[in-house]
Every structure is written in C-alpha cells, then in structure tokens.
Amino acid sequence: MAADDQDPGAILGRMVLEVFGERDDERRAVAVEELFAPDATFSDAEMSVTGRAAIDAAAARILGGAPEAFSFTIVDGPRAVADLARVSWHFGPSAEAPAVRGTDVALVEDGRIARLYTFIEPST
C-alpha cells in the first residue's frame, strides 16, 4: 500500500464503496482481503461477526437484500483522528431520498481495519 492508502479515512472511504457497496463477489473479496485485518470484527445493531469471510458474507447479505438500484453514497467524511475514522453514508436509489442513512466508525491498525462499527440513523 502507498502512504496515502495507509490513511484511516481513505481506508474507511474505500471500504464503504468497495466492500459494502460492491455487488461483484470476486471484487468484494479482494477488497475485504486488502482493507480488513484477518481477525477484524464488524458490528451493527443486528450482528457482530469476526474474520474476513464473515465480513464478506455480511456485506453480501446486506446487498442481496436490497434492490439492484440501491447504492452507497458517502455524504460526510471520511474523517480521521490518529487511528480512528468515521464516514457517513446514504443507501438507496441515487435519484431519491435514501432508504437508509448511517455512520461507520473504524479502528485502523497497520493499514487495515481492525474494528468496524455501523450506526444506522433514523430516517427523516
């Protein structure tokens, strides 16, 4: 990874689009391998999983349960302080109000996400 690729904010921004926003299984698996530590955890209000395969499966489940027209759009950030980063996003059809709004917070260690937390925001 280049020095810019080590920035926690850049890593988190890529994660939103290349992991949870990627419908192609092979491309998503490559991104998970590159962006997450082997024993990384992902937690939201519904689940907590550990390991790259489980994170990949969680992303596939989220995307598989959504219409094809839904995509992730970064709306704030990413921002980082030391090894902690956050990004806010919308998920839904791009031309309409988002179906889901959320914020991800990640701890990045040695250039990879070690812990990822997702907060779903109330719809307005």
C-alpha positions, -999 to +999 in steps of 0.1 A: +000+000+000+011+035-007+014+060+021-019+077+012-035+042+013-025+040+050-047+069+060-075+056+081-100+080+065-091+068+030-093+032+040-127+037+055-140+055+024-128+027+002-144+002+025-179+017+021-177+017-017-155-014-024-168-038+003-204-029+013-211-012-020-196-039-043-221-064-057-195-084-076-184-112-052-148-115-066-141-078-065-156-075-030-135-105-017-103-088-030-112-055-013-120-073+020-086-090+019-069-057+013-088-035+037-095-057+067-072-074+092-076-112+093-093-111+127-113-079+121-147-075+136-178-058+122-207-049+145-240-032+140-273-033+159-282-067+144-250-087+143-214-089+153-190-110+131-153-117+131-130-125+103-127-116+066-150-143+054-178-134+078-174-096+069-176-105+032-207-126+039-224-098+059-218-074+030-232-099+005-263-104+028-269-066+030-266-061-007-285-092-016-315-080+005-316-046-014-329-037-048-303-036-076-308+002-079-296+008-044-261+020-039-240+037-012-232+074-014-207+090+010-223+122+024-199+132+051-162+124+056-144+103+058-126+120+087-098+106+108-081+113+141-050+092+146-061+055+140-099+062+143-120+071+113-157+079+106-178+083+075-215+089+070-234+075+040-268+070+024-280+037+009-308+037-016-317+047-052-294+076-061-322+098-075-344+096-044-342+101-007-321+074+010-338+043+023-311+040+050-287+065+065-257+055+086-223+063+100-194+039+102-166+042+127-134+021+123-102+015+142-074+011+117-042-008+128-012-013+105-031+000+075-061-024+079-095-021+096-094-040+129-128-030+142-158-016+123-190-003+139-221+008+119-247+031+134-280+033+114-295+067+117-333+074+119-349+082+086-362+117+082 
